[in-house]
Amino acid sequence: MTSILHPLRIGKHVARYPIVQGAMAVQVSGAKLAAAVANAGGVGAIASLGLGLHSPYFRQRKRGNFFEANRLALIDELTKARTLSPNGAIGVNILVATKDYPVLAQTAAAHGANFIITGAGVPLTLPMYTADYPDVALVPSISDLLSAQTICESWQRQYNRLPDALIVENCQMVGGHFTQCEHVNTPEFSTESLISQLRDYLEQKLGVIIPLIVTGGIWDRSDIDRILAIGADGVQIGTRFITTEECDADQRYKECHLKACPEDIVTVPSPVGKPSRALRNPFAQQAIAGSSTALERRCVANCLEACLCRDTGKTYCLLQALAKAASGDVEHGLIFSGANVKYTERIMSVAELMAVLTQP
């Protein structure tokens, strides 16, 4: 097992520790959390989804205003993060499945983000949006070898560049939306096997070494050591950072996670058409049961490219469900969580948590 954690280089940027903070929306991981993680030696990440929803820029009755509100709110968040951490490694997570993904990518690159991390889709055109900012590292999230091959070969052919790192999702453990992974228990579909396949592809087919960062189920130092031992260069940790003082979510949201145990994890249907992993609460119970009256179905922002709530009237408004929970309405909102939930004694500072995670 690893005894010393080595720095993580992604493109032109170096973090003291190989720990990337997972981006959690809506407004769970904002400027305060990202800056604190960066100051403690990790890579901080701001979740861009829904930043404009509760901002002073958003007017629901003004058509198209949500996307401009999102853009302005992201600029504010990056400015705040840079004020708190002038030299830290800070990124923005952007969902490919959102309608304002291109604008948010351009905005993040132009306003101080060191990294753009993508999820919820294959970002085939991402380099086009950041072409004027070559120092901004591009980090797609992938769940299988095919996704990595598609991204790498498309980027190389169209833009003469490759990803600066890849985030490899463990679908059995990752919080929020996940890809169906019925075969993951067989050896050839394990995270260890996927890391090996990716290494072979990158080094033998493309002739490059690209950092591989595993996400899903990483809670403590033993988990970090285990992931590094199978050949990964770093880890991404989301849920564990929720129970910190600097987490941008409401105190009641943090306390739900503080009290959570493995039996509280449930799989909830989502309007994006994928299952999601969350904590059990009245909202989750109603969503699982398919309640026709209790869930908020009003689309407030038209934020997703494809949405079962907007397009068919099924499920619920994802944006509102996440925002309600993060704002403290933990009974009527969706509380995303990773699968590996362990006992947490108290809410602590990010600096203290990072010390726990990085000490041998």
Phi and psi in degrees as a GROMACS rama.xvg file:
@    title "Ramachandran Plot"
@    xaxis  label "Phi"
@    yaxis  label "Psi"
@TYPE xy
-71.5672  137.355  THR-2
-107.786  -26.3434  SER-3
-122.584  131.31  ILE-4
-88.532  123.387  LEU-5
-89.1228  157.836  HIS-6
-59.6372  158.829  PRO-7
-115.891  118.21  LEU-8
-101.362  125.549  ARG-9
-126.796  108.885  ILE-10
62.3636  -126.41  GLY-11
-93.5104  7.12288  LYS-12
-113.676  141.893  HIS-13
-127.633  128.889  VAL-14
-104.476  144.008  ALA-15
-60.8557  -35.22  ARG-16
-121.686  151.887  TYR-17
-83.4499  51.5502  PRO-18
-124.614  118.761  ILE-19
-106.469  127.993  VAL-20
-78.6076  128.288  GLN-21
-67.6408  142.893  GLY-22
-88.4297  127.161  ALA-23
-126.679  128.1  MET-24
-114.633  161.023  ALA-25
-96.4601  123.149  VAL-26
60.1185  33.9195  GLN-27
-88.6102  -42.7336  VAL-28
-114.519  97.0542  SER-29
-112.387  -150.89  GLY-30
-62.5948  -41.1158  ALA-31
-63.6498  -48.1459  LYS-32
-67.4097  -47.2246  LEU-33
-59.4854  -44.4657  ALA-34
-65.8338  -40.043  ALA-35
-64.2515  -41.8042  ALA-36
-65.0839  -42.6818  VAL-37
-62.7165  -41.9352  ALA-38
-65.6374  -26.7271  ASN-39
-89.4481  3.96206  ALA-40
104.664  -0.0508874  GLY-41
-100.197  -169.942  GLY-42
-103.165  116.707  VAL-43
-86.8281  150.267  GLY-44
-138.67  131.963  ALA-45
-97.0898  130.217  ILE-46
-84.1295  122.54  ALA-47
-83.6484  -19.5734  SER-48
-61.116  121.526  LEU-49
73.0695  15.575  GLY-50
-58.6501  -32.2255  LEU-51
-81.6047  -8.69498  GLY-52
-58.6464  -46.0754  LEU-53
-105.535  19.2561  HIS-54
-85.4889  160.936  SER-55
-68.1354  -8.84802  PRO-56
-85.3494  -14.9059  TYR-57
-91.3443  125.779  PHE-58
-125.842  110.883  ARG-59
-59.2649  -33.8122  GLN-60
-81.8834  -8.4327  ARG-61
-92.4941  113.864  LYS-62
-59.6427  129.987  ARG-63
78.585  -0.601365  GLY-64
-67.5756  -26.8206  ASN-65
-59.8606  -40.6234  PHE-66
-69.4049  -37.9737  PHE-67
-68.3009  -37.0984  GLU-68
-62.8494  -40.8314  ALA-69
-60.6967  -45.2755  ASN-70
-61.525  -47.3045  ARG-71
-67.649  -38.6478  LEU-72
-65.6474  -35.8724  ALA-73
-65.6952  -40.3882  LEU-74
-59.7326  -44.7373  ILE-75
-59.8615  -43.3786  ASP-76
-66.8548  -41.5245  GLU-77
-66.9601  -38.5129  LEU-78
-62.3925  -43.8177  THR-79
-64.0318  -43.5619  LYS-80
-61.8051  -41.7255  ALA-81
-69.4533  -30.3712  ARG-82
-66.5089  -40.9737  THR-83
-77.0488  -30.2494  LEU-84
-140.459  81.0022  SER-85
-60.076  -33.2909  PRO-86
-117.359  6.17197  ASN-87
-75.4178  163.608  GLY-88
-85.2917  109.06  ALA-89
-129.358  132.127  ILE-90
-123.618  173.272  GLY-91
-125.424  131.584  VAL-92
-94.8013  127.247  ASN-93
-127.743  133.897  ILE-94
-89.4804  124.13  LEU-95
-62.332  -26.8308  VAL-96
-78.2092  -1.92135  ALA-97
-91.5023  149.657  THR-98
-68.283  -27.7113  LYS-99
-98.8439  20.1813  ASP-100
-54.0737  -47.2342  TYR-101
-61.8051  -43.2694  PRO-102
-65.4323  -42.0672  VAL-103
-66.9954  -35.739  LEU-104
-64.2626  -45.2059  ALA-105
-62.918  -41.5073  GLN-106
-66.0315  -45.6481  THR-107
-59.6862  -45.1661  ALA-108
-63.3961  -37.1031  ALA-109
-79.9428  -14.4442  ALA-110
-124.213  33.3878  HIS-111
103.298  3.28253  GLY-112
-73.4805  133.914  ALA-113
-81.9329  -27.884  ASN-114
-134.468  147.999  PHE-115
-120.095  118.317  ILE-116
-105.226  132.357  ILE-117
-115.398  153.302  THR-118
-146.082  178.532  GLY-119
55.3726  49.1363  ALA-120
143.364  170.112  GLY-121
-100.117  114.309  VAL-122
-85.0186  69.3626  PRO-123
-66.5546  -26.5509  LEU-124
-108.926  9.99326  THR-125
-55.1352  -43.9726  LEU-126
-58.7491  -26.4811  PRO-127
-65.2061  -36.0016  MET-128
-77.9765  -17.8912  TYR-129
-117.02  16.469  THR-130
-58.7323  -30.9791  ALA-131
-81.174  -1.45543  ASP-132
-131.656  70.9771  TYR-133
-64.7976  -18.1137  PRO-134
-80.909  -11.1159  ASP-135
-77.2197  120.375  VAL-136
-77.7074  140.958  ALA-137
-111.92  124.633  LEU-138
-132.501  89.9761  VAL-139
-74.2925  150.295  PRO-140
-96.2126  135.418  SER-141
-135.611  158.033  ILE-142
-119.978  -5.71908  SER-143
-156.348  170.781  ASP-144
-64.7742  -38.1519  LEU-145
-60.4351  -41.6228  LEU-146
-61.2329  -43.9575  SER-147
-62.1103  -44.4757  ALA-148
-61.991  -43.022  GLN-149
-61.9296  -45.8935  THR-150
-65.8293  -51.0864  ILE-151
-60.8835  -46.2363  CYS-152
-72.3481  -34.318  GLU-153
-68.414  -46.0371  SER-154
-63.6766  -42.8252  TRP-155
-64.573  -40.017  GLN-156
-71.4808  -42.3412  ARG-157
-91.6597  -31.442  GLN-158
-125.891  -0.59959  TYR-159
54.9884  43.741  ASN-160
-150.866  166.046  ARG-161
-126.432  164.337  LEU-162
-59.2019  150.602  PRO-163
-84.7999  -18.0846  ASP-164
-167.083  163.533  ALA-165
-126.88  134.732  LEU-166
-96.9099  121.019  ILE-167
-101.484  115.867  VAL-168
-86.377  129.87  GLU-169
-90.0737  100.361  ASN-170
-64.5642  -21.0614  CYS-171
-74.7929  -19.349  GLN-172
-124.931  -20.5859  MET-173
-65.3364  147.71  VAL-174
-84.2013  162.468  GLY-175
71.5819  -147.582  GLY-176
-69.2356  143.248  HIS-177
-143.172  157.519  PHE-178
-83.5963  140.506  THR-179
-56.8162  134.86  GLN-180
-141.675  62.4952  CYS-181
-63.2207  -28.1799  GLU-182
-98.5937  8.05411  HIS-183
-66.0315  -21.0093  VAL-184
-77.7281  -12.6451  ASN-185
-82.039  145.461  THR-186
-52.4268  -39.9555  PRO-187
-71.9476  -11.4192  GLU-188
-109.984  7.62244  PHE-189
-72.2809  162.798  SER-190
-61.2339  -40.1416  THR-191
-60.6552  -43.062  GLU-192
-65.3934  -41.2542  SER-193
-63.7293  -41.6104  LEU-194
-59.3989  -44.555  ILE-195
-62.8992  -43.2743  SER-196
-63.3757  -41.8698  GLN-197
-65.0399  -42.4575  LEU-198
-59.4551  -47.4797  ARG-199
-60.4853  -44.8917  ASP-200
-63.1157  -48.6477  TYR-201
-66.0816  -42.7193  LEU-202
-82.4267  -41.5151  GLU-203
-85.5472  -38.7161  GLN-204
-86.6979  -42.3371  LYS-205
-102.734  -16.435  LEU-206
70.6231  32.2078  GLY-207
-132.629  159.425  VAL-208
-115.195  115.869  ILE-209
-119.173  131.427  ILE-210
-58.4334  135.838  PRO-211
-112.558  124.416  LEU-212
-119.624  119.628  ILE-213
-92.437  137.011  VAL-214
-128.052  147.108  THR-215
117.846  108.722  GLY-216
81.343  14.7634  GLY-217
-95.0951  119.141  ILE-218
-121.04  -41.7603  TRP-219
-137.085  -175.319  ASP-220
-64.1488  -34.0146  ARG-221
-64.5622  -35.8567  SER-222
-66.3327  -41.1104  ASP-223
-61.2061  -48.0321  ILE-224
-60.5161  -39.6965  ASP-225
-64.1543  -41.7267  ARG-226
-69.6319  -41.3179  ILE-227
-65.9001  -32.4107  LEU-228
-68.0333  -24.3357  ALA-229
-88.9196  4.19095  ILE-230
110.573  1.92639  GLY-231
-75.8746  157.31  ALA-232
-95.3183  -17.9655  ASP-233
-167.298  178.336  GLY-234
-130.685  154.183  VAL-235
-115.014  128.22  GLN-236
-121.95  124.546  ILE-237
-109.169  -71.5149  GLY-238
-53.4  -38.8802  THR-239
-60.7319  -28.8438  ARG-240
-79.6378  -8.28542  PHE-241
-66.8611  -37.9812  ILE-242
-87.9037  49.6754  THR-243
-121.797  157.191  THR-244
-62.2  -34.2746  GLU-245
-86.5888  -10.2633  GLU-246
-52.8966  135.824  CYS-247
-78.9723  -6.93255  ASP-248
-77.2443  164.719  ALA-249
-62.3102  152.634  ASP-250
-58.5418  -36.058  GLN-251
-66.2541  -32.749  ARG-252
-65.5763  -44.6905  TYR-253
-61.9965  -41.4004  LYS-254
-66.4856  -31.7069  GLU-255
-60.807  -42.8457  CYS-256
-71.2215  -34.0112  HIS-257
-60.838  -37.433  LEU-258
-91.1812  -6.21896  LYS-259
-70.4369  151.009  ALA-260
-133.879  167  CYS-261
-54.184  -31.6865  PRO-262
-68.6711  -14.2313  GLU-263
-83.945  -8.14971  ASP-264
-81.1575  127.98  ILE-265
-132.789  159.645  VAL-266
-101.254  122.547  THR-267
-116.168  132.865  VAL-268
-65.946  152.207  PRO-269
-132.344  151.932  SER-270
-66.0253  -11.8056  PRO-271
-81.8404  -4.35828  VAL-272
88.2768  8.31037  GLY-273
-117.435  155.955  LYS-274
-72.1191  156.211  PRO-275
-133.873  154.24  SER-276
-107.167  127.656  ARG-277
-151.444  171.577  ALA-278
-83.3574  143.962  LEU-279
-68.0702  128.455  ARG-280
-156.571  176.623  ASN-281
-56.2785  -38.4316  PRO-282
-62.2149  -48.1326  PHE-283
-60.572  -41.4  ALA-284
-60.5366  -42.745  GLN-285
-67.8752  -39.3249  GLN-286
-65.9798  -40.521  ALA-287
-64.6439  -38.9029  ILE-288
-76.6844  -12.3515  ALA-289
72.0118  35.3214  GLY-290
-55.3886  130.912  SER-291
-90.3297  -12.561  SER-292
-118.65  -25.4979  THR-293
-85.1266  -17.9805  ALA-294
-97.4792  144.105  LEU-295
-74.508  116.19  GLU-296
-110.663  2.79624  ARG-297
-77.1398  121.605  ARG-298
-81.1563  118.998  CYS-299
-99.6472  -15.4699  VAL-300
-137.351  -12.7093  ALA-301
53.9855  45.1074  ASN-302
-84.8646  -24.2244  CYS-303
-101.521  147.029  LEU-304
-62.9228  -40.9465  GLU-305
-131.181  128.01  ALA-306
-147.079  118.42  CYS-307
-64.3623  -31.6874  LEU-308
-66.0812  -52.3768  CYS-309
-69.1784  -42.5419  ARG-310
-84.6155  -29.2588  ASP-311
-128.988  -5.35094  THR-312
76.6763  12.8683  GLY-313
-96.3424  166.432  LYS-314
57.8468  -119.958  THR-315
-161.591  170.278  TYR-316
-80.3467  110.992  CYS-317
-61.4696  -44.3484  LEU-318
-58.3844  -47.7769  LEU-319
-68.0632  -37.678  GLN-320
-64.1509  -43.6444  ALA-321
-69.2659  -41.676  LEU-322
-65.4764  -39.6727  ALA-323
-60.0488  -47.222  LYS-324
-62.741  -48.098  ALA-325
-64.1437  -26.3469  ALA-326
-84.1269  -3.05999  SER-327
113.638  -7.5966  GLY-328
-85.7428  76.9664  ASP-329
-79.9501  -5.10061  VAL-330
-87.2088  -33.4732  GLU-331
-115.221  16.7045  HIS-332
-126.171  169.292  GLY-333
-95.5543  123.724  LEU-334
-110.856  92.8279  ILE-335
-63.9692  148.152  PHE-336
-158.431  147.455  SER-337
-71.7109  166.146  GLY-338
-79.2474  -26.7816  ALA-339
-90.5445  79.2769  ASN-340
-97.7975  125.723  VAL-341
-123.989  166.869  LYS-342
-62.7911  130.859  TYR-343
-121.112  123.123  THR-344
-70.8727  -38.5739  GLU-345
-161.476  166.712  ARG-346
-79.8173  130.815  ILE-347
-128.903  170.269  MET-348
-74.194  157.564  SER-349
-61.5583  -39.4518  VAL-350
-59.3713  -41.5302  ALA-351
-68.2698  -42.508  GLU-352
-63.4306  -43.9603  LEU-353
-62.3612  -35.5157  MET-354
-63.8029  -40.6389  ALA-355
-63.1286  -41.6024  VAL-356
-73.7056  -25.8302  LEU-357
-104.411  -14.6967  THR-358
-76.3276  136.927  GLN-359
